[in-house]
Amino acid sequence: MTDIEDKLVKAYEGKPLSELPDAPVAALQGVSESDAEQLEQAFGIRTIRDLGNNKYFRWAQAINQLAE
């Protein structure tokens, strides 16, 4: 899981992969508590799962992939 661990803040390094989708988005490196609050206000995103499943983020990802 080393490749994933370097994407997480220290408190979540070493956690089982099965627990990470339900972790708060602030568990991701570079996402501050303030960023997490703004994501929740704007999109209702509270967890890593919410972020990954957000339709706007998925649409943007699809557009980028199709444009390559």
C-alpha positions in Angstrom: 0.0 0.0 0.0 3.0 2.3 -0.1 1.8 4.1 -3.2 -1.4 5.1 -1.4 0.2 5.9 1.9 2.2 8.8 0.4 -1.1 10.4 -0.7 -2.4 10.4 2.9 -1.7 12.5 6.0 0.2 10.7 8.7 -2.8 9.8 10.8 -4.2 7.6 8.0 -0.9 6.0 6.8 -1.1 2.3 7.6 -4.9 2.2 7.8 -6.5 -0.7 5.9 -7.5 0.2 2.4 -11.0 -0.9 3.2 -11.3 2.0 5.7 -10.0 4.8 3.5 -13.2 5.4 1.4 -15.0 6.4 4.6 -12.1 8.6 5.9 -12.7 12.4 5.7 -11.3 14.2 2.6 -8.8 16.0 4.9 -7.1 12.6 5.2 -5.7 13.3 1.7 -2.4 15.2 1.6 -3.0 18.7 0.5 -6.6 18.9 1.5 -6.9 21.1 4.6 -9.7 21.2 7.1 -10.8 24.5 5.5 -10.7 22.9 2.0 -12.8 20.0 3.4 -15.4 22.4 4.8 -15.7 24.1 1.5 -16.1 20.8 -0.4 -18.9 19.9 2.0 -20.6 23.2 1.6 -20.3 23.3 -2.2 -20.8 19.7 -3.1 -21.8 17.8 0.1 -18.5 15.9 0.0 -17.4 14.7 3.4 -15.4 11.5 2.7 -12.9 10.2 0.2 -15.8 8.0 -1.2 -17.9 11.1 -1.7 -15.1 12.8 -3.6 -14.5 9.9 -5.8 -18.2 9.5 -6.6 -19.0 13.1 -7.1 -20.6 13.5 -10.5 -18.9 16.8 -11.3 -15.5 15.4 -10.6 -16.3 12.3 -12.6 -17.6 14.4 -15.5 -14.4 16.5 -15.5 -12.2 13.4 -15.4 -14.1 11.8 -18.3 -13.8 15.0 -20.4 -10.1 15.2 -19.7 -9.6 11.5 -20.7 -11.6 11.8 -23.8 -9.7 14.9 -24.9 -6.3 13.1 -24.7 
